[in-house]
């Protein structure tokens, strides 16, 4: 079975996300970094008065080192909990993936988070379960951080 995906690059690897879960792609903006975010979240950013959590493909291993560059992009992705964003260096367009041709992506780069459900197809790391970027516990922690920020803004 073939599916259409948004192909993007981050740190010299190509990745792809199912087009059906993508909301849009925006330019990188400044991050808010409250201390009470889950370790997998790089920071939050304001998008049309909604605070969106930003993740990297490498998760917890890169949290402290990610600073948005003016030429980077944030891919806004819908999950069952909320919209999240994933940082990208470039977006390369639309590609088709055949799920029969996939292998474990950690065989290519051991730094990829195993729990993010990656596979490899035609030298593109395919993220086939974006829901794994955000579990219910992380969502509750993000909600608490957002509520704290909004309470401070109101006072």
N, C-alpha and C positions, 0 to 999 in steps of 0.2 A: 504494500500500500504506500502511496506517495502523499506527502504533505508539503504545503508551502511554508517557508520559514524566512524570517528576517536574519540575514547573515551579517555578523559584525566582528570586529577585531578588538582584542584587548591584550596588551602585552605580548604581541607577536604570535598569538594563537587566533584561529578563526572559530567563532561560535555561531550557533543558530538557535533561535527561539520560534516556536509555533506562532505564525501570524495571528491566529485567532485570539491569543492572549495579550497581544500588544495593543496598547492604547495609542501611544505616539512616541516620537523621539524628540528630545529638546536639547539645547546646548547646556553644558554644565553651569551650575550656579553655586553660590557660596553655601556652605554647610553649617548647620547648627549641630553642636556636639555635646548634648547633655550627658552627664556621667551615668545616668540610669538606663541607657539603652542596652539591649542585648549585645553580646560581644560580636555577633555576626553582622551587626548594622554599623556602617561607616559613619553615618550621620543622618540628619534630616534636612530637607530643604522645603522652602515655601513655593508651592505651585498653585497659583490662583486661590490663595488663602487656605490651602490645604497643606499640611505638613506630610511629606512623603519620605519614607525610609529608603536610604540608599545602601545597596549591597554591592560587593564585588564578586566576581566569579570565584575568587580564592577565599572568600569568607573571613573567618577569624584571623587567619595568618597575615592579612594585610590591613586590618582595620586602622591601625595607627599611622600607616604610611600613605594613605590615600589622601591627596589634596587635589581638588578639581583643577584641571588645566583649562584655559579658555577654549581650547580646540577639542576638548573631550565632549562626549554626549551622554545623556542619561536616557535609557530606554524605559519608558513607563509601561509596566506590566500589570495586568489585572490578575489578582488571585481571589480565592473565595473569601479571604479575610479583608483585604484592602488592596489598593494600588501600591506597588513597590516600584523601585527603580534599580536598574543595573547599569553600572558605568561601562562605557565603551570608548575606545580610541577612534574608531571609524565605523560607519555602517556601509556595507558593501552591496546591499540590495537584497533581492528575493532569490531564494534557491529552493530546490525540491530535494527532499530527503526520502530515501527508501529505508524503512525501518529494518528490513532484512539484512542490510549491509552494515549494521552497527557492531562495534566492539566496545569494551570498557575503556573509557577515556583516561583513566589513571595509568594505563599502560603507556600513554604518550607523555603525560605530565603528572607526576605523583603529588604535586601541590594542589591539584584540583580536589575540591571537597567531595569525598565519596558519598556523603549523604545528600548531595544535590542532584543525584541521578543523572549522570552524564554518560553519553556513549559517543563513539566516533563513527563518522560516515564520510568517506571521500575527503579526509584530512580536515573536516570541520567537526568541532565538538558540539554535539547536539544536546541541548538541555531539554529533556523530554518530560520533566515533571517540575514545573516552576513552583508548584505548591510547596515543594520541599525547602524553598528559600525562607519560608515563614510558617512556623508552627503556631499553635494556639497560645502556648506559653510566651513565645516571642511577641506575638500580636498584643497580648495583655500588657507586656512590659513596654512596648512601643506606645500603646494607648496611654499608659501612665505618664510616660515622658512627655507626650504631646499635651496631656491635660495640665501638667506642671508648667510647661512653657506658656500655654494659653492663660492660665491663672495669673502668672507673673505679668503678662502683657496687659491684662485687664486692670491690675492694681496700679 
